């Protein structure tokens, strides 16, 4: 009798464990997709925008979707590494969307390569990511493209043959500055001065005074919008008004409030995305984004949305393993997204059209002069 009772208990326990496991797998689909974004800290605006783009892609997609598992890296490399390790520790996350920053992506990439987990960044732009490994991808163009496009635009379109730089000492800003300088000089342009500041700097008056004394009429401002806003306001306070040019880090509508009238006339580059476009994919995305979040999507939301859809299609084709997804990503050709057509090359990189914008009457508009 004891033996029969023991067998019955064992069967019940086994059945209970099976049901718990089955429910867990049914709930998660047996695997998850990690997401690492700066959801707090100085980059929270970018992280929240990207998160909305990813979530909208998940909402609109008809495919069999995994569970999204979010981690906040605060825009810090060490935090991003810890977040990535947490996500992959269970062995059921074959792919991570993010990180967003060049610095955080570079910190995570070697681990992704070593652990054979796919990393797909929607916004990291450093050229160093090109050779980071076989499991590292992005759908944002390298700084080589944006920096080079801006160099040609400044020299050929704006007819500026002398430029100075006031840049942020951040991996993203330094990478794009390096490419801008290299290609601008190759065109025949002259760099008359350059100065760099740490993230979080609030007083730029000394640097601006030196740049004005050097005769700077065109000033390149690679960095993030919060510091750029302070630079623009302090230019106005000093009565100094060069032609300001900048990068995609400028592309946050909050800068229009932070800088006020001082932002008027700034010209900046960004990967192409036109929320006013008539393309059906763009209209579906923009209308759905506005309906769900009450605001118009920006370039980071658009690239994160495309990144999520590229990933979902790779999972459909490649299955739930990192190698299957990796192979499918390399096969991505002419993906028709809201940021244009995306083809992933043998380095996990993409080439995208660069768009030039300016500030007119406190709004971002395409540069058309």
C-alpha positions as a LaTeX table, in Angstrom:
\begin{tabular}{lrrr}
\hline
Residue & $x$ (\AA) & $y$ (\AA) & $z$ (\AA) \\
\hline
Unk1 & 0.00 & 0.00 & 0.00 \\
Unk2 & 2.84 & 2.39 & 0.88 \\
Unk3 & 4.47 & 1.59 & $-2.44$ \\
Unk4 & 1.26 & 2.39 & $-4.36$ \\
Unk5 & 0.83 & 5.64 & $-2.41$ \\
Unk6 & 4.44 & 6.62 & $-3.16$ \\
Unk7 & 3.91 & 6.01 & $-6.87$ \\
Unk8 & 0.70 & 8.08 & $-6.86$ \\
Unk9 & 2.44 & 10.98 & $-5.10$ \\
Unk10 & 5.31 & 10.82 & $-7.56$ \\
Unk11 & 2.90 & 10.87 & $-10.51$ \\
Unk12 & 1.01 & 13.86 & $-9.07$ \\
Unk13 & 4.23 & 15.78 & $-8.46$ \\
Unk14 & 5.50 & 15.03 & $-11.95$ \\
Unk15 & 2.19 & 16.06 & $-13.46$ \\
Unk16 & 2.17 & 19.30 & $-11.47$ \\
Unk17 & 5.69 & 20.14 & $-12.58$ \\
Unk18 & 4.75 & 19.40 & $-16.19$ \\
Unk19 & 1.71 & 21.69 & $-16.00$ \\
Unk20 & 3.71 & 24.52 & $-14.45$ \\
Unk21 & 6.39 & 24.19 & $-17.12$ \\
Unk22 & 3.78 & 23.98 & $-19.88$ \\
Unk23 & 2.06 & 27.14 & $-18.64$ \\
Unk24 & 5.38 & 28.93 & $-18.44$ \\
Unk25 & 6.29 & 27.94 & $-21.99$ \\
Unk26 & 2.85 & 28.84 & $-23.26$ \\
Unk27 & 3.17 & 32.23 & $-21.63$ \\
Unk28 & 6.62 & 33.00 & $-23.01$ \\
Unk29 & 6.62 & 31.03 & $-26.23$ \\
Unk30 & 9.60 & 29.07 & $-24.92$ \\
Unk31 & 12.05 & 31.94 & $-25.53$ \\
Unk32 & 12.28 & 35.69 & $-25.23$ \\
Unk33 & 13.82 & 38.66 & $-26.98$ \\
Unk34 & 15.82 & 41.00 & $-24.79$ \\
Unk35 & 15.73 & 44.79 & $-25.11$ \\
Unk36 & 18.39 & 47.06 & $-23.62$ \\
Unk37 & 17.62 & 50.80 & $-23.69$ \\
Unk38 & 18.53 & 53.91 & $-21.66$ \\
Unk39 & 15.18 & 54.20 & $-19.85$ \\
Unk40 & 16.56 & 56.44 & $-17.10$ \\
Unk41 & 19.39 & 58.97 & $-17.05$ \\
Unk42 & 20.31 & 61.61 & $-19.61$ \\
Unk43 & 19.27 & 59.44 & $-22.56$ \\
Unk44 & 15.85 & 58.46 & $-21.24$ \\
Unk45 & 14.10 & 60.53 & $-23.94$ \\
Unk46 & 15.80 & 58.47 & $-26.64$ \\
Unk47 & 15.20 & 55.21 & $-24.80$ \\
Unk48 & 11.51 & 55.87 & $-24.27$ \\
Unk49 & 11.07 & 56.83 & $-27.91$ \\
Unk50 & 12.77 & 53.63 & $-29.05$ \\
Unk51 & 10.72 & 51.54 & $-26.61$ \\
Unk52 & 7.52 & 52.96 & $-28.07$ \\
Unk53 & 8.67 & 52.09 & $-31.58$ \\
Unk54 & 9.47 & 48.51 & $-30.58$ \\
Unk55 & 6.20 & 48.03 & $-28.72$ \\
Unk56 & 4.20 & 49.37 & $-31.65$ \\
Unk57 & 5.94 & 46.91 & $-33.99$ \\
Unk58 & 4.98 & 44.09 & $-31.62$ \\
Unk59 & 1.37 & 45.35 & $-31.49$ \\
Unk60 & 0.96 & 45.64 & $-35.25$ \\
Unk61 & 2.80 & 42.47 & $-36.24$ \\
Unk62 & 0.70 & 39.42 & $-37.03$ \\
Unk63 & 3.61 & 37.03 & $-36.47$ \\
Unk64 & 4.03 & 34.65 & $-33.55$ \\
Unk65 & 5.84 & 36.95 & $-31.14$ \\
Unk66 & 8.10 & 36.23 & $-28.20$ \\
Unk67 & 7.99 & 38.00 & $-24.86$ \\
Unk68 & 9.99 & 41.23 & $-24.72$ \\
Unk69 & 12.29 & 41.40 & $-21.70$ \\
Unk70 & 13.43 & 44.94 & $-20.94$ \\
Unk71 & 16.58 & 46.10 & $-19.20$ \\
Unk72 & 17.60 & 49.70 & $-18.45$ \\
Unk73 & 21.28 & 50.44 & $-19.12$ \\
Unk74 & 21.04 & 54.15 & $-18.10$ \\
Unk75 & 23.27 & 54.89 & $-21.10$ \\
Unk76 & 26.27 & 53.46 & $-19.20$ \\
Unk77 & 28.60 & 50.78 & $-20.59$ \\
Unk78 & 29.06 & 48.87 & $-17.31$ \\
Unk79 & 25.32 & 48.81 & $-16.67$ \\
Unk80 & 24.68 & 47.64 & $-20.24$ \\
Unk81 & 27.09 & 44.72 & $-19.79$ \\
Unk82 & 25.37 & 43.64 & $-16.57$ \\
Unk83 & 21.96 & 43.98 & $-18.23$ \\
Unk84 & 23.04 & 41.84 & $-21.18$ \\
Unk85 & 24.43 & 39.15 & $-18.90$ \\
Unk86 & 21.16 & 39.04 & $-16.93$ \\
Unk87 & 19.13 & 38.65 & $-20.11$ \\
Unk88 & 21.16 & 35.76 & $-21.50$ \\
Unk89 & 21.79 & 33.95 & $-18.20$ \\
Unk90 & 18.78 & 31.65 & $-18.60$ \\
Unk91 & 19.81 & 30.47 & $-22.05$ \\
Unk92 & 16.40 & 31.30 & $-23.60$ \\
Unk93 & 17.21 & 34.74 & $-25.07$ \\
Unk94 & 18.91 & 34.25 & $-28.45$ \\
Unk95 & 18.69 & 37.90 & $-29.47$ \\
Unk96 & 18.83 & 41.34 & $-27.84$ \\
Unk97 & 17.58 & 44.56 & $-29.43$ \\
Unk98 & 19.99 & 47.30 & $-28.33$ \\
Unk99 & 21.92 & 48.85 & $-26.80$ \\
Unk100 & 21.34 & 52.26 & $-28.37$ \\
Unk101 & 24.55 & 54.16 & $-27.67$ \\
Unk102 & 27.83 & 53.52 & $-29.45$ \\
Unk103 & 29.63 & 53.19 & $-26.09$ \\
Unk104 & 27.13 & 50.71 & $-24.66$ \\
Unk105 & 26.94 & 48.72 & $-27.90$ \\
Unk106 & 30.74 & 48.45 & $-28.06$ \\
Unk107 & 30.84 & 47.21 & $-24.46$ \\
Unk108 & 28.23 & 44.50 & $-25.09$ \\
Unk109 & 29.39 & 43.38 & $-28.56$ \\
Unk110 & 32.37 & 41.22 & $-27.43$ \\
Unk111 & 30.13 & 39.34 & $-24.98$ \\
Unk112 & 27.46 & 38.80 & $-27.64$ \\
Unk113 & 30.13 & 37.42 & $-29.95$ \\
Unk114 & 31.68 & 35.19 & $-27.30$ \\
Unk115 & 28.31 & 33.86 & $-26.08$ \\
Unk116 & 26.90 & 33.60 & $-29.62$ \\
Unk117 & 23.87 & 35.74 & $-28.89$ \\
Unk118 & 22.65 & 38.13 & $-31.59$ \\
Unk119 & 22.87 & 41.84 & $-30.76$ \\
Unk120 & 20.86 & 44.23 & $-32.96$ \\
Unk121 & 21.28 & 47.95 & $-32.27$ \\
Unk122 & 18.70 & 50.41 & $-33.62$ \\
Unk123 & 20.95 & 53.45 & $-33.26$ \\
Unk124 & 24.65 & 52.76 & $-32.50$ \\
Unk125 & 26.72 & 54.51 & $-35.16$ \\
Unk126 & 30.40 & 54.04 & $-34.29$ \\
Unk127 & 32.51 & 52.70 & $-37.18$ \\
Unk128 & 34.18 & 50.36 & $-34.66$ \\
Unk129 & 31.01 & 48.26 & $-34.57$ \\
Unk130 & 31.56 & 47.18 & $-38.19$ \\
Unk131 & 34.26 & 44.69 & $-37.21$ \\
Unk132 & 32.76 & 43.80 & $-33.81$ \\
Unk133 & 31.72 & 40.28 & $-34.78$ \\
Unk134 & 29.46 & 37.90 & $-36.66$ \\
Unk135 & 26.59 & 38.24 & $-34.17$ \\
Unk136 & 26.51 & 42.05 & $-34.14$ \\
Unk137 & 24.02 & 43.96 & $-36.33$ \\
Unk138 & 22.44 & 47.39 & $-36.63$ \\
Unk139 & 20.00 & 49.22 & $-38.90$ \\
Unk140 & 21.52 & 52.65 & $-38.23$ \\
Unk141 & 24.24 & 53.83 & $-40.61$ \\
Unk142 & 27.85 & 54.10 & $-39.47$ \\
Unk143 & 29.27 & 57.52 & $-38.66$ \\
Unk144 & 31.30 & 57.13 & $-41.83$ \\
Unk145 & 28.14 & 57.83 & $-43.82$ \\
Unk146 & 26.68 & 60.65 & $-41.69$ \\
Unk147 & 30.05 & 62.32 & $-41.06$ \\
Unk148 & 30.99 & 62.11 & $-44.72$ \\
Unk149 & 27.59 & 63.31 & $-45.90$ \\
Unk150 & 27.75 & 66.33 & $-43.57$ \\
Unk151 & 31.30 & 67.13 & $-44.69$ \\
Unk152 & 30.21 & 67.19 & $-48.34$ \\
Unk153 & 27.08 & 69.18 & $-47.48$ \\
Unk154 & 29.02 & 71.84 & $-45.59$ \\
Unk155 & 31.71 & 72.19 & $-48.25$ \\
Unk156 & 29.60 & 71.87 & $-51.42$ \\
Unk157 & 26.12 & 73.06 & $-50.42$ \\
Unk158 & 26.80 & 75.57 & $-47.64$ \\
Unk159 & 30.05 & 76.73 & $-49.31$ \\
Unk160 & 31.87 & 76.79 & $-45.97$ \\
Unk161 & 35.60 & 76.24 & $-46.44$ \\
Unk162 & 36.58 & 76.93 & $-42.81$ \\
Unk163 & 34.98 & 75.12 & $-39.88$ \\
Unk164 & 35.63 & 74.75 & $-36.15$ \\
Unk165 & 34.44 & 71.94 & $-33.88$ \\
Unk166 & 32.97 & 72.10 & $-30.38$ \\
Unk167 & 32.23 & 68.45 & $-29.65$ \\
Unk168 & 31.24 & 66.14 & $-26.83$ \\
Unk169 & 33.79 & 63.57 & $-25.64$ \\
Unk170 & 31.36 & 60.69 & $-26.15$ \\
Unk171 & 32.05 & 57.64 & $-28.34$ \\
Unk172 & 29.22 & 58.60 & $-30.70$ \\
Unk173 & 30.23 & 62.25 & $-31.03$ \\
Unk174 & 33.95 & 61.52 & $-31.31$ \\
Unk175 & 33.36 & 58.88 & $-33.98$ \\
Unk176 & 31.25 & 61.13 & $-36.15$ \\
Unk177 & 33.67 & 64.05 & $-35.63$ \\
Unk178 & 36.60 & 61.92 & $-36.77$ \\
Unk179 & 34.81 & 61.04 & $-40.01$ \\
Unk180 & 33.60 & 64.59 & $-40.59$ \\
Unk181 & 37.11 & 66.01 & $-40.16$ \\
Unk182 & 38.75 & 63.38 & $-42.35$ \\
Unk183 & 36.34 & 63.78 & $-45.23$ \\
Unk184 & 36.01 & 67.57 & $-44.93$ \\
Unk185 & 39.79 & 67.99 & $-45.16$ \\
Unk186 & 39.90 & 65.60 & $-48.13$ \\
Unk187 & 37.47 & 67.91 & $-49.94$ \\
Unk188 & 39.75 & 70.87 & $-49.34$ \\
Unk189 & 38.18 & 72.33 & $-46.20$ \\
Unk190 & 40.19 & 73.77 & $-43.31$ \\
Unk191 & 39.61 & 73.00 & $-39.63$ \\
Unk192 & 40.56 & 76.24 & $-37.88$ \\
Unk193 & 39.93 & 75.18 & $-34.25$ \\
Unk194 & 38.52 & 72.38 & $-32.16$ \\
Unk195 & 37.52 & 71.92 & $-28.53$ \\
Unk196 & 35.86 & 69.07 & $-26.61$ \\
Unk197 & 33.82 & 68.83 & $-23.42$ \\
Unk198 & 32.64 & 66.08 & $-21.07$ \\
Unk199 & 28.97 & 64.99 & $-20.90$ \\
Unk200 & 27.15 & 67.05 & $-18.31$ \\
Unk201 & 29.19 & 70.23 & $-18.90$ \\
Unk202 & 27.10 & 73.36 & $-18.33$ \\
Unk203 & 29.41 & 76.32 & $-18.98$ \\
Unk204 & 30.73 & 76.80 & $-22.53$ \\
Unk205 & 31.45 & 80.53 & $-22.43$ \\
Unk206 & 35.24 & 80.23 & $-22.32$ \\
Unk207 & 35.31 & 77.78 & $-25.23$ \\
Unk208 & 32.91 & 79.92 & $-27.27$ \\
Unk209 & 34.94 & 83.05 & $-26.63$ \\
Unk210 & 38.08 & 81.32 & $-27.90$ \\
Unk211 & 36.28 & 80.04 & $-30.99$ \\
Unk212 & 34.95 & 83.51 & $-31.77$ \\
Unk213 & 38.45 & 84.96 & $-31.35$ \\
Unk214 & 39.73 & 82.36 & $-33.83$ \\
Unk215 & 37.34 & 83.79 & $-36.43$ \\
Unk216 & 34.93 & 80.85 & $-36.45$ \\
Unk217 & 31.97 & 81.56 & $-38.74$ \\
Unk218 & 30.79 & 77.94 & $-39.08$ \\
Unk219 & 30.70 & 75.75 & $-35.96$ \\
Unk220 & 30.15 & 71.98 & $-35.95$ \\
Unk221 & 28.39 & 70.77 & $-32.77$ \\
Unk222 & 28.51 & 66.95 & $-32.54$ \\
Unk223 & 26.92 & 65.78 & $-29.29$ \\
Unk224 & 23.62 & 65.36 & $-27.47$ \\
Unk225 & 20.76 & 67.83 & $-27.48$ \\
Unk226 & 20.88 & 68.92 & $-23.80$ \\
Unk227 & 24.43 & 70.24 & $-23.98$ \\
Unk228 & 23.93 & 71.64 & $-27.49$ \\
Unk229 & 20.95 & 73.65 & $-26.19$ \\
Unk230 & 23.18 & 75.23 & $-23.54$ \\
Unk231 & 25.83 & 76.04 & $-26.15$ \\
Unk232 & 23.26 & 77.79 & $-28.33$ \\
Unk233 & 21.82 & 79.81 & $-25.43$ \\
Unk234 & 25.28 & 80.88 & $-24.29$ \\
Unk235 & 26.18 & 81.92 & $-27.83$ \\
Unk236 & 23.20 & 84.28 & $-27.75$ \\
Unk237 & 24.23 & 85.61 & $-24.34$ \\
Unk238 & 27.69 & 86.41 & $-25.75$ \\
Unk239 & 26.26 & 87.99 & $-28.90$ \\
Unk240 & 28.03 & 85.35 & $-30.98$ \\
Unk241 & 26.09 & 83.85 & $-33.88$ \\
Unk242 & 28.03 & 81.52 & $-36.19$ \\
Unk243 & 26.36 & 79.17 & $-38.65$ \\
Unk244 & 25.73 & 76.17 & $-36.40$ \\
Unk245 & 25.71 & 72.67 & $-37.87$ \\
Unk246 & 25.05 & 69.49 & $-35.93$ \\
Unk247 & 24.23 & 65.79 & $-36.01$ \\
Unk248 & 21.39 & 63.43 & $-35.16$ \\
Unk249 & 22.05 & 64.01 & $-31.45$ \\
Unk250 & 20.39 & 67.39 & $-32.04$ \\
Unk251 & 17.23 & 65.64 & $-33.25$ \\
Unk252 & 14.97 & 65.90 & $-30.21$ \\
Unk253 & 12.10 & 68.40 & $-30.20$ \\
Unk254 & 12.86 & 69.17 & $-26.56$ \\
Unk255 & 15.85 & 71.20 & $-27.76$ \\
Unk256 & 13.41 & 73.73 & $-29.21$ \\
Unk257 & 12.20 & 74.44 & $-25.69$ \\
Unk258 & 15.61 & 74.26 & $-24.03$ \\
Unk259 & 17.35 & 76.49 & $-26.57$ \\
Unk260 & 14.41 & 78.72 & $-27.47$ \\
Unk261 & 15.06 & 81.17 & $-30.30$ \\
Unk262 & 18.78 & 80.33 & $-30.13$ \\
Unk263 & 18.09 & 77.11 & $-32.08$ \\
Unk264 & 16.77 & 79.02 & $-35.09$ \\
Unk265 & 18.77 & 78.30 & $-38.23$ \\
Unk266 & 20.74 & 75.30 & $-36.94$ \\
Unk267 & 21.34 & 72.76 & $-39.71$ \\
Unk268 & 21.67 & 69.11 & $-38.74$ \\
Unk269 & 21.96 & 65.67 & $-40.32$ \\
Unk270 & 20.04 & 62.52 & $-39.49$ \\
Unk271 & 19.21 & 59.18 & $-41.12$ \\
Unk272 & 16.22 & 59.80 & $-43.34$ \\
Unk273 & 12.73 & 59.57 & $-41.88$ \\
Unk274 & 9.83 & 61.74 & $-42.97$ \\
Unk275 & 6.76 & 61.51 & $-40.70$ \\
Unk276 & 4.86 & 63.50 & $-43.33$ \\
Unk277 & 5.64 & 60.92 & $-46.04$ \\
Unk278 & 2.81 & 59.43 & $-48.09$ \\
Unk279 & 4.27 & 55.92 & $-48.23$ \\
Unk280 & 1.64 & 53.50 & $-46.86$ \\
Unk281 & 4.07 & 51.93 & $-44.38$ \\
Unk282 & 5.01 & 55.37 & $-43.02$ \\
Unk283 & 1.38 & 56.47 & $-42.75$ \\
Unk284 & 0.40 & 53.27 & $-40.91$ \\
Unk285 & 3.28 & 53.72 & $-38.49$ \\
Unk286 & 2.78 & 57.44 & $-37.86$ \\
Unk287 & $-1.00$ & 57.22 & $-37.49$ \\
Unk288 & $-0.76$ & 54.24 & $-35.12$ \\
Unk289 & 2.01 & 55.92 & $-33.11$ \\
Unk290 & $-0.02$ & 59.10 & $-32.70$ \\
Unk291 & $-3.12$ & 57.12 & $-31.72$ \\
Unk292 & $-1.26$ & 55.09 & $-29.10$ \\
Unk293 & 1.12 & 57.69 & $-27.66$ \\
Unk294 & $-0.44$ & 61.04 & $-28.56$ \\
Unk295 & 2.65 & 62.42 & $-30.29$ \\
Unk296 & 4.45 & 62.23 & $-33.62$ \\
Unk297 & 7.29 & 59.68 & $-33.80$ \\
Unk298 & 10.88 & 60.78 & $-34.23$ \\
Unk299 & 13.82 & 59.19 & $-35.98$ \\
Unk300 & 14.73 & 56.95 & $-33.00$ \\
Unk301 & 11.21 & 55.56 & $-32.73$ \\
Unk302 & 11.21 & 54.94 & $-36.49$ \\
Unk303 & 14.53 & 53.06 & $-36.47$ \\
Unk304 & 13.54 & 51.03 & $-33.42$ \\
Unk305 & 10.25 & 50.16 & $-35.13$ \\
Unk306 & 12.11 & 48.99 & $-38.24$ \\
Unk307 & 14.65 & 47.11 & $-36.10$ \\
Unk308 & 11.87 & 45.23 & $-34.33$ \\
Unk309 & 10.17 & 44.31 & $-37.60$ \\
Unk310 & 13.46 & 43.15 & $-39.15$ \\
Unk311 & 14.05 & 40.99 & $-36.07$ \\
Unk312 & 10.53 & 39.55 & $-36.14$ \\
Unk313 & 10.94 & 38.50 & $-39.76$ \\
Unk314 & 14.33 & 36.99 & $-39.02$ \\
Unk315 & 12.76 & 34.90 & $-36.25$ \\
Unk316 & 10.03 & 33.79 & $-38.65$ \\
Unk317 & 12.64 & 32.61 & $-41.16$ \\
Unk318 & 15.38 & 31.46 & $-38.83$ \\
Unk319 & 13.51 & 30.03 & $-35.86$ \\
Unk320 & 14.28 & 30.49 & $-32.20$ \\
Unk321 & 18.03 & 29.92 & $-32.20$ \\
Unk322 & 20.71 & 32.59 & $-32.35$ \\
Unk323 & 22.39 & 30.97 & $-35.35$ \\
Unk324 & 19.13 & 30.66 & $-37.23$ \\
Unk325 & 18.29 & 34.32 & $-36.55$ \\
Unk326 & 21.83 & 35.41 & $-37.43$ \\
Unk327 & 21.71 & 33.68 & $-40.82$ \\
Unk328 & 18.26 & 35.14 & $-41.54$ \\
Unk329 & 19.46 & 38.66 & $-40.67$ \\
Unk330 & 22.32 & 38.39 & $-43.15$ \\
Unk331 & 19.71 & 37.50 & $-45.77$ \\
Unk332 & 17.80 & 40.76 & $-45.18$ \\
Unk333 & 17.62 & 42.50 & $-48.56$ \\
Unk334 & 15.58 & 45.58 & $-49.47$ \\
Unk335 & 13.41 & 45.47 & $-46.34$ \\
Unk336 & 10.83 & 48.18 & $-47.02$ \\
Unk337 & 10.57 & 50.00 & $-43.70$ \\
Unk338 & 9.54 & 53.42 & $-42.50$ \\
Unk339 & 13.16 & 54.63 & $-42.68$ \\
Unk340 & 13.60 & 53.47 & $-46.26$ \\
Unk341 & 14.93 & 50.24 & $-47.73$ \\
Unk342 & 17.31 & 48.25 & $-45.55$ \\
Unk343 & 19.86 & 45.72 & $-46.76$ \\
Unk344 & 22.23 & 44.18 & $-44.24$ \\
Unk345 & 25.75 & 43.62 & $-45.55$ \\
Unk346 & 28.39 & 41.03 & $-44.63$ \\
Unk347 & 29.48 & 43.15 & $-41.63$ \\
Unk348 & 25.98 & 43.46 & $-40.17$ \\
Unk349 & 25.94 & 47.09 & $-41.34$ \\
Unk350 & 23.54 & 49.11 & $-43.49$ \\
Unk351 & 23.78 & 52.09 & $-45.79$ \\
Unk352 & 21.01 & 54.64 & $-45.39$ \\
Unk353 & 20.13 & 57.98 & $-46.94$ \\
Unk354 & 21.18 & 60.97 & $-44.83$ \\
Unk355 & 18.64 & 63.80 & $-44.54$ \\
Unk356 & 19.49 & 67.44 & $-43.79$ \\
Unk357 & 17.15 & 69.39 & $-41.54$ \\
Unk358 & 17.05 & 72.92 & $-40.14$ \\
Unk359 & 15.12 & 74.86 & $-37.52$ \\
Unk360 & 12.61 & 77.35 & $-38.88$ \\
Unk361 & 10.02 & 79.13 & $-36.73$ \\
Unk362 & 10.69 & 76.77 & $-33.83$ \\
Unk363 & 10.16 & 73.59 & $-35.88$ \\
Unk364 & 12.30 & 70.96 & $-37.64$ \\
Unk365 & 11.92 & 71.21 & $-41.42$ \\
Unk366 & 13.90 & 69.78 & $-44.36$ \\
Unk367 & 16.73 & 72.06 & $-45.45$ \\
Unk368 & 15.78 & 73.46 & $-48.86$ \\
Unk369 & 17.94 & 76.55 & $-49.55$ \\
\hline
\end{tabular}
